[in-house]
Amino acid sequence: MNHLIFAAITMLHAVPCANHPCTVVPCPADLAAVESLLTEADTREWITVTEEGRSAGDRPLYAVHLDRGGDAEKWRVLLVGQQHGDEHAGKDALLHLIARVARDADALPQDVDLWVVPMANPDGAEADRRRNDAGADLNRDHLLLGQPETRMLHALARRIRPHVVVDCHEFDRTSAAYRELGWDEWPLIMMDTANHPLLPTEIYQAGLAWVDAVSAPMAEAGVEYQRYLVGGPPPWFELRPSTLDGDDARNGLALAAGSLGFIIESGFRRAAEDPQADIGRRVAAYLKLLESLIFDMDLRATGLAAVAAVGATNPPSFLPVNTFWGATRTPGGRIHVVDRETGQPLEVPAPNLMTDRIFKRAVPTPSGYVVDSLVAGPYLELLERHVMPFEVLDDPRVMTVQRCVLDRVEADFDPVHARYGGRQVVDCESAAERTFAAGSLVVPLEGPSWRTVAALLEPNQLYGLYQYGDFRDTVADDGTIPVWRIAPPKEEIF
């Protein structure tokens, strides 16, 4: 084994355990502790700390660049911590990683270009609160980019083009629904991959393989690990991987950077007398899991091949617009839970375990989109936030386009299909010529940004812009959506 990789793995295995609280950095670390550690780390020639922006509450947003230089081809990794201010272990693990590399440069392999945003939501962190000072859930803002924190993350990802982005979170193992059954959730830590339908299949499959490959080393380390699942307890409730939409960091940053994307969730016990009593163990589990994402050479080779496929893929003939989680086999899943009385794990039936991506609807891919000049303002701002290419018409132009009509937005949970609120019901007409006034926006569906353009502007997306009030207000009284689909030549479809 390369001695640099061995040093790094040794470092990760040496983090404090549950009965030996964090000593390198106080856990959980507040903004003052973060700034103290980063000030010290910034004195090392292989570490650069920059202020990349300010939060909604005017607090600094720091990025840490760890790179030993050299001519080696780099594996670029971006780690993001504490988008939710009351979720601490991921941020603390990233600080331990920075502190170790600050003490010993050899702990970082020479072919790793590591970027860390340890505290993406300093507002929420200071208040021990999920949201920032503007009241926004940052991990639901990666479509609109309405907050300075998410705009900073996307600008950083576009600049450095990481091969892999990791978003660090925590979940409550002691939710009321589980407690009513006498259980706690079993995993100490979970991970899942970017799954947006517009990402290439190679990215999704490589990510899933990675999620599965770390199961064995995590089990050997005595860490309760599984793929990240959300939902209620079995047998009645659905359990599934997380959202397929582009509004979270795992999918949003993967689309923006053309990278692998992962979410990690460590589990704390919110109902415990001291929810942070086991934070050392959670930090250790985080560091063990990050080990594979940074240092595993076999997985890295697969990841590099998958990322290469992103840049090589042109828009397909059809765009998936309605994708959900289901099961393609007879239900018969099982999961682990923890018996609250004995503290022992139990394996229980989970017939509503849904882990297969189901594609329900696709539409022919347009050549691009036109935004009506009368309501172009919000769309112009959105495109500029995402740094998307577009043209502003200087003169009227006749174009062959499809008009789409918003029938309704379904805001309630759908118990039949287990769909959350915000669903758009849209109908589109046949293509016809229409004259667009000067000031209209023409957005091509081409080049490396086409996935983000389609995720933002495609009117047929089941979860799209019109679930948000500012964009719903741009829809005409007759339901006409002001984003028109530019019809492609028929030979491009057939």
Buried (B, 14 or more C-beta within 10 A) or exposed (E): EEEBBBBBBEBBEEBBEBEEBBEBBBBBBBBEBBBBBBEBBBEBEBBBBBEBBBBBBEBBBBBBBBBBEEEEEBBBBBBBBBBBBBBBBBBBBBBBBBBBBBEEBBBBBBBBBBBBBBBBBBBBBBBEBBBBBBEBBBBBBBBBBBBBBBBBBBBBBBEBBBBBBBBBBBBBBBBEEBBEEEBBBBBBBBBBBBBBBBBBEBBBEBBBBBBEBBBEBBEEBEBBBBBBBBBEBBEEEBBBBBBBBBBBBBBBBBBBBBBBBBBBBBBBBEBEEEBBBBBBBBBBBBBBBBBBBBBBEEBBEBBBEBBBBBEEBEBEEEBBBBBBBBBEEEEEBEBBBBEBEEEEBEEBEBBBBBBEBEEEEBBBBBBBBBBBBEBBEBBBBBBEBBEBBBEEBEEEBEBBBBBBBBEEBBEEEEEEEBBEEBBBEBEBEEBEEBEBEEBBBBBBBEEEBBBBBBBBBBBBBBBBBBBBEBBBEBBEEEBBBBBBBBBBEEEEEE
